[in-house]
Amino acid sequence: MPIRNKKGKKQRNIKNPCGICSNPVAKNHNAVWCDLCNLWIHIKCNNTSLDVYHRLQNDENSWFCQKCYNHAVPFGDISHEDLKLTLQGKNFDFFLDPLNDINVQFY
């Protein structure tokens, strides 16, 4: 099945697509394997510095791309300002119920 890149153009089956941009990840690209989505991620697509990339090469711990992190971690995809307001109890679109430790979101 063909996949689409972020511009919506059809691409042929790519052996190693980047989990963020869907472009091929070649052997000579700086990329990190995401242990959650099981895809290679260009460090540039993930805003990962070259210094962090070099440290990850010798690290055996699990690593998660920003896309997976934002889906897996509560508040992972909330802006810094919204998170600050939420933690202060001033964000009326989203708040924490301290009695039940449940995230409640209004639509």
N, C-alpha and C positions, 0 to 999 in steps of 0.2 A: 504494500500500500504506500503510495507516495506521501511524503510529509510536506508541510509548507513552512517556508522560512518566515521570519517576522514581517516581511513585506507582502506575504500572501502568495508568493510565487510557488508553483509546484516544483518540487525537487524529486529526483530519483531517489531510490532507497540509498541512504547513506549508512556506511558501515559503523561509523562512530560519530553520531550527531552530538553537538553540545546540548546539554539539557536546558540551556537558557536561550541561545540564539538559533539553534537547530542547524547551524553550519557545521561542516565536517571538522573533526578534531584530528589533525595529522600527528604523526609521531614526533615531529619537531616543534609542535606547539606546546606552550606552557599550559598544562591542564591538570586538573585534580579530579580524582574519581569520587563521586558522591555515593556514600554508603546507604543512602535512603532511596534515591531514584535509580541507582545503578547506572549512571551515565557519566561521561566525561564532561567537565565544565572548564571552558577557557577561563583562566584567571582574570582576564580583562573583563569578561562578561559578569563575573562575580565580584568585581572590585576588590580582588585579592592582590596584595602587594607582592612583588618579586621576593622580598625578604621572607614573608609568610610562606610563599610557595616553596622556597628552599628549605625552610624548617619542616614543612609538611612531608617532604620527600623522605625524611628519616623518622617520621612519626608513625607509629603503628595504631594509633587511636582512630576511631571512626571520625569521618569528616562529612559535613552536610553542606550542600550548596545553599545560597541565599533563598532560592525559590522554595526548597524543601523546608528550610528553617522557618520561613515566614508562614508556612502552612502547619508546621508541627508544634511551634511554640506559641503559647498564648501571648497576645500582643505583638507577635513577630512582625506583623504587617501594618501596625498602627504607627502613625507619625509620632515623632518625639514630643511635639507639642500636645497632641491628643492624649498620649500616655501620661504626660505630666498632669494634665487637667483631670484625667481619670483617677490617677492615684491621689489627687487632692480632693476628689469627690465633686469636681466642678464640671465634669463632662456629662451632660444629661442624655446623650445618645448611647452611652455605654457606662456601666458602673459595676463595681464588685459588691456582692452581697456578703458582708463580713460574717454574718451569722451562719450562713450555709457554705461559704467559700465557693460560691457558684458565680460564673460570669453570666450576666444578664444583658442582652442587647435588644434595644427597641428598634423597630423598623417603621 
